[in-house]
């Protein structure tokens, strides 16, 4: 700021401080570039299973919707998921074959969910979740049970450097 603008006041509007975004504090309205494509964060799910927390961000691209999963376990784990048309009924099997890949059940539990943006309709809901991985731990299958509906998504791990996050608001 120059001496004269300090003396007479600046006519520039004050810009609010925008907090730097990381994968742990993404907000709806932010933008993410992944795999040379831009996505808007249109929904956010925050899961809490007895104090263990993780996030799923709904990303809207030009022609597709993907989900970014963010979990801080022993280390940061990021995954990209897309909805699957897999149809299952309870009880869920320990092993699932889908598109030539065999997935094995790894974790399961129940979480309370906070929803924001397009995902606000599940705010306060309870979700049962089941995680499956292939033998190499490269491909993932995520199952979520909302009431009596089972939603399936397939995915894979990514590295944080593959994402560019641009804040869309404070």
Buried (B, 14 or more C-beta within 10 A) or exposed (E): EEEEEEEEEEEEEEEEEEEEBEBEEBBBBBBBEBEEEBBBBBBBBBBEBEEEBBBBBBBBBEEEBBBBBBBEEEEEBBBBBEEBEBEBEEEBEEEBEBEEBEBBBEEBEEBBBBBBBBBBEBEEBEBBBBBBBBEEEEBBBBBBBEEEEBBBBBBEBBEEEEBEBEBBEE
